[in-house]
């Protein structure tokens, strides 16, 4: 009887599997999109980057904000390159086949993930205060995201150190979700821009 039960699918398990697959696909879509946009200034000629920015974010952002961001190269490099590393490592860390390759690699990548996630949050906040595209109101949610990101990252690290792995996974998931929220907001902005 137990072998027959174990071979049977639970009601709704097919739906759960589809939802999980869709979640992973969306996560990787956001990771690839944000990584590309983060690295665009370093891998694309200026005219192509400006053309993409013009389509995605408009004339004001392209002509005014991009030069403003480039005027702070250290913050820009830490935020963009560190953010790209954070995104790719985060995507890998949540991929079961990668996680199963070994805990040593998972732990090393986890530390890098938390470091770059935290520096990305801080540099994003500094950027929004020094060069706010949306004016001062932009700094308010950015600062809130930064505080939440730092808190969730801290909790994830503490839980890992205490070997509370279930709680660690929950806090890392929260932390990565906050990081992906920035990309989701950008995707939704593009959708709304195309619809209106």
N, C-alpha and C positions, 0 to 999 in steps of 0.2 A: 504493500500500500504506500509506504513512504517513497519508494522509487517512482511510483506513478504520480504521486503528488509533486515531487520535485521536478518531474518532466512537464507538468502542466503549467501553463502561464496563468498568472494571477489576473483577475479581471482588471482591465485598465492598464496593464503593464506595457502593452503595445503603445498606448497613448503616451505613457511616461517616457518610453524610449524615444518616441518621435519628438516630444518636447525637449528632452535632453539633447538630441541631435540638432534640433533647431537652435537651442541655446548655444551649443558649441560653434555652430556655423555663424551665428550672429556675433559671438565673441571674436572669432577669427576675422570676420569682416571688419569689425571696429578696430581690432589690433592692426590689421594690414593697412586700413585707411589712415589711422592715426600715425602709424610708423612712417608711411610714405610722406604724409604732410609734414611730419617732424623733420624728416631728413631731406625734404625737397630743396632747401637752400644750399645743401652741400652736394647734392647729386645731380641737380638740374641747372642748366644755364639760366641766368637771371630772366631772360625774356620768356622762357617757358614757365618758370615759377610764377612770374607776374601774370601771365595769361591764365594759368590755373587759378591763381588767387583772385583775379578779376571775375572769373566765372563763379567761383565758390563764395567769395566774400564781398565782392563789389569794388567799385572804383575808390571809394574813400579809404577802405582798409588797405588796398594795394598801394595807393599813392602816399598815404600818410602813416599808416601803422607799420607796414613792413620796414621802411627806413628807420622808424623809431625803435623797433625791436632790434634791428641790426646795429644800432648805435650802442647797444649794451652787449657786446659779443660774449663776454664770460657768462652772463646770465643766460643768454640765448643758447650757447653751446651746452651748458649744464642741463638746461631744461629740455632742449630738443633731443640731443644725443642720449642723455640719461633717460629721458622719457621713452625713447625708442627701445632702449635696452630693457627697461622696466616692462614695457608692453609685451615684447617677445618672450621674455622670461616668464612673465605672468601667464601668458597663453600656454607656454610649455608646462608650467607647474600644474595647471589645471587639466592637462591632457593625461588621462590615466596611463596610457602606454609609456609616456615619458617618465611619469612619477615612479612607475614600477622598475625603471632601469637601475635604481639604487638610491638608498637614503642619503649616502654621502653627497652625491651630485645634487639631489633635491635640497639638502641643507645648505650647500654652498650657494646654489642659485637662489635659494630663499633669502639668504642674507643680502645678496646683491639686489634682489627684487625689493626688499624693504629699504635698503639704502637709497636706491634710485627713485623709488616711489616717494620717499620722504623728501629728498632734495628736489624732486619735480614739483611737489606740492608747495614747498617753500619758495622756489624760484618763480613758480606761477603766480603766487601771491605777491611777491616783490614786483614782478612784471606788471600785474594789474594795478598796483599802487603807483608805480613810477610812470607807466605808459598805458593808462586805461583807455581802451578803444570805446567802451560803452560809458565813459565818464566815471565819476566816483561810485555810482551804484554798482558798477561791475566789480569793484573791490570787495563789496560786502559778501556776495555769495562765494567769491573766490577764496576769501579768508575763511568762511565757514567750511568750505570743502577742504581747505588746508588743515584746519583744526581737526575735523573728522578723520581725515586721512592719517594724520600723525597719531591720533588716538587709537584708531583701529590697527595701525601698523605696530604700535607699542604693545597693545593687548595681544596681537598675534605672536609677537616675539616672546613675551612673558609666558604665554601658554605653551609655546614650543620648549622653552627652557625648563618648564615644570613638567614636561612630557604629557601635557593635557592635549592630546592630538585632536580629539573631536572639537574641542573649543578653539584650538589653534586654527583648524581648517575653517571654522565659522568666521573667525576674525579676519583671516586672510581673504576669504571670499568677500566680506564686507569691504575690506580695504581695496581690493581689486575692482569691485563694483563701483566704488567712488571714483577710482581712476578712469574706468571705462565710461562713467557718466559724462565726462567732458566730451568724449567722442560721440556719445549718443546725442548730446545736446547739439553738437555740430551737424550730425546727420539729420536730426529733426529740423534744424535751421535750414538746411539745404532743401529738404522736402517742402517746408512751408514757403521758402523762397520760390520754388518752382510752381507751387500751387497757386500762390497769390500774384 
